[in-house]
Amino acid sequence: MEDLEEMKARLADLKTEHRDLDDVIARLLEKAPFDQLQLQRLKKRKLLLKDDILRVESRLLPDIIA
């Protein structure tokens, strides 16, 4: 049971970080000359977070046998 709560907390943390990266990317794009390399790194981190989110969500949901 404790493991389930830890996974839910991890999922919430990942989603928060993912949302925060959205904000950072949006602010970066608002500035006229922006660092393209920094933008690429932020987007890559965001994609990795999305993969982690999906992985944790799939562990939280029970397998459905069709």
PyRosetta script that sets phi, psi and omega in degrees:
from pyrosetta import init, pose_from_sequence

init()
pose = pose_from_sequence("MEDLEEMKARLADLKTEHRDLDDVIARLLEKAPFDQLQLQRLKKRKLLLKDDILRVESRLLPDIIA")
pose.set_psi(1, -40.5)
pose.set_omega(1, -179.8)
pose.set_phi(2, -63.8)
pose.set_psi(2, -36.2)
pose.set_omega(2, 178.8)
pose.set_phi(3, -61.8)
pose.set_psi(3, -38.6)
pose.set_omega(3, 178.7)
pose.set_phi(4, -62.8)
pose.set_psi(4, -43.4)
pose.set_omega(4, 179.2)
pose.set_phi(5, -65.8)
pose.set_psi(5, -37.8)
pose.set_omega(5, 177.5)
pose.set_phi(6, -63.8)
pose.set_psi(6, -41.1)
pose.set_omega(6, 179.3)
pose.set_phi(7, -66.5)
pose.set_psi(7, -38.8)
pose.set_omega(7, 178.0)
pose.set_phi(8, -65.0)
pose.set_psi(8, -40.4)
pose.set_omega(8, 178.1)
pose.set_phi(9, -65.8)
pose.set_psi(9, -41.6)
pose.set_omega(9, 178.2)
pose.set_phi(10, -61.8)
pose.set_psi(10, -42.7)
pose.set_omega(10, 179.2)
pose.set_phi(11, -61.6)
pose.set_psi(11, -43.0)
pose.set_omega(11, 178.8)
pose.set_phi(12, -63.2)
pose.set_psi(12, -41.8)
pose.set_omega(12, 178.2)
pose.set_phi(13, -63.1)
pose.set_psi(13, -43.2)
pose.set_omega(13, 179.8)
pose.set_phi(14, -63.1)
pose.set_psi(14, -43.2)
pose.set_omega(14, 180.0)
pose.set_phi(15, -65.0)
pose.set_psi(15, -37.5)
pose.set_omega(15, 178.0)
pose.set_phi(16, -64.7)
pose.set_psi(16, -46.3)
pose.set_omega(16, 179.5)
pose.set_phi(17, -62.9)
pose.set_psi(17, -38.5)
pose.set_omega(17, 178.8)
pose.set_phi(18, -62.3)
pose.set_psi(18, -44.6)
pose.set_omega(18, 177.9)
pose.set_phi(19, -64.3)
pose.set_psi(19, -41.3)
pose.set_omega(19, 179.1)
pose.set_phi(20, -62.0)
pose.set_psi(20, -39.2)
pose.set_omega(20, 177.7)
pose.set_phi(21, -64.5)
pose.set_psi(21, -35.3)
pose.set_omega(21, 174.6)
pose.set_phi(22, -55.9)
pose.set_psi(22, -46.3)
pose.set_omega(22, -179.5)
pose.set_phi(23, -64.5)
pose.set_psi(23, -43.6)
pose.set_omega(23, -179.3)
pose.set_phi(24, -63.4)
pose.set_psi(24, -43.2)
pose.set_omega(24, 179.9)
pose.set_phi(25, -63.9)
pose.set_psi(25, -43.1)
pose.set_omega(25, 179.6)
pose.set_phi(26, -61.6)
pose.set_psi(26, -43.2)
pose.set_omega(26, 179.0)
pose.set_phi(27, -66.3)
pose.set_psi(27, -38.1)
pose.set_omega(27, 179.6)
pose.set_phi(28, -63.2)
pose.set_psi(28, -40.8)
pose.set_omega(28, -179.2)
pose.set_phi(29, -70.8)
pose.set_psi(29, -22.5)
pose.set_omega(29, 179.0)
pose.set_phi(30, -69.3)
pose.set_psi(30, -29.1)
pose.set_omega(30, 179.7)
pose.set_phi(31, -78.0)
pose.set_psi(31, 133.1)
pose.set_omega(31, -174.6)
pose.set_phi(32, -55.4)
pose.set_psi(32, -68.5)
pose.set_omega(32, 175.4)
pose.set_phi(33, -88.7)
pose.set_psi(33, 112.9)
pose.set_omega(33, 179.8)
pose.set_phi(34, -117.7)
pose.set_psi(34, 157.9)
pose.set_omega(34, -177.8)
pose.set_phi(35, -76.9)
pose.set_psi(35, 108.2)
pose.set_omega(35, -177.4)
pose.set_phi(36, -62.6)
pose.set_psi(36, -38.7)
pose.set_omega(36, -179.7)
pose.set_phi(37, -65.5)
pose.set_psi(37, -42.3)
pose.set_omega(37, 177.7)
pose.set_phi(38, -62.6)
pose.set_psi(38, -41.6)
pose.set_omega(38, 178.7)
pose.set_phi(39, -61.4)
pose.set_psi(39, -44.4)
pose.set_omega(39, 178.8)
pose.set_phi(40, -61.9)
pose.set_psi(40, -40.8)
pose.set_omega(40, 179.5)
pose.set_phi(41, -65.4)
pose.set_psi(41, -41.5)
pose.set_omega(41, 178.9)
pose.set_phi(42, -64.4)
pose.set_psi(42, -42.5)
pose.set_omega(42, 179.6)
pose.set_phi(43, -66.4)
pose.set_psi(43, -37.5)
pose.set_omega(43, 178.1)
pose.set_phi(44, -65.3)
pose.set_psi(44, -42.5)
pose.set_omega(44, 177.9)
pose.set_phi(45, -61.8)
pose.set_psi(45, -39.5)
pose.set_omega(45, 179.4)
pose.set_phi(46, -63.6)
pose.set_psi(46, -41.3)
pose.set_omega(46, 177.8)
pose.set_phi(47, -65.2)
pose.set_psi(47, -39.9)
pose.set_omega(47, 177.7)
pose.set_phi(48, -63.7)
pose.set_psi(48, -39.4)
pose.set_omega(48, 176.8)
pose.set_phi(49, -63.0)
pose.set_psi(49, -41.5)
pose.set_omega(49, 179.4)
pose.set_phi(50, -61.2)
pose.set_psi(50, -41.6)
pose.set_omega(50, 176.6)
pose.set_phi(51, -61.9)
pose.set_psi(51, -42.7)
pose.set_omega(51, 178.3)
pose.set_phi(52, -63.7)
pose.set_psi(52, -40.7)
pose.set_omega(52, 178.8)
pose.set_phi(53, -60.5)
pose.set_psi(53, -47.3)
pose.set_omega(53, -179.7)
pose.set_phi(54, -63.5)
pose.set_psi(54, -37.3)
pose.set_omega(54, 179.9)
pose.set_phi(55, -64.9)
pose.set_psi(55, -45.6)
pose.set_omega(55, -179.8)
pose.set_phi(56, -67.1)
pose.set_psi(56, -42.3)
pose.set_omega(56, 178.8)
pose.set_phi(57, -61.1)
pose.set_psi(57, -39.1)
pose.set_omega(57, -179.8)
pose.set_phi(58, -67.8)
pose.set_psi(58, -29.3)
pose.set_omega(58, 177.0)
pose.set_phi(59, -75.4)
pose.set_psi(59, -28.9)
pose.set_omega(59, -179.3)
pose.set_phi(60, -78.1)
pose.set_psi(60, -31.0)
pose.set_omega(60, -178.9)
pose.set_phi(61, -86.6)
pose.set_psi(61, 133.2)
pose.set_omega(61, 179.1)
pose.set_phi(62, -69.6)
pose.set_psi(62, 148.7)
pose.set_omega(62, 176.5)
pose.set_phi(63, -67.4)
pose.set_psi(63, 135.1)
pose.set_omega(63, 178.7)
pose.set_phi(64, -107.2)
pose.set_psi(64, 120.6)
pose.set_omega(64, 179.1)
pose.set_phi(65, -91.9)
pose.set_psi(65, 119.7)
pose.set_omega(65, -177.6)
pose.set_phi(66, -89.6)
pose.dump_pdb("model.pdb")
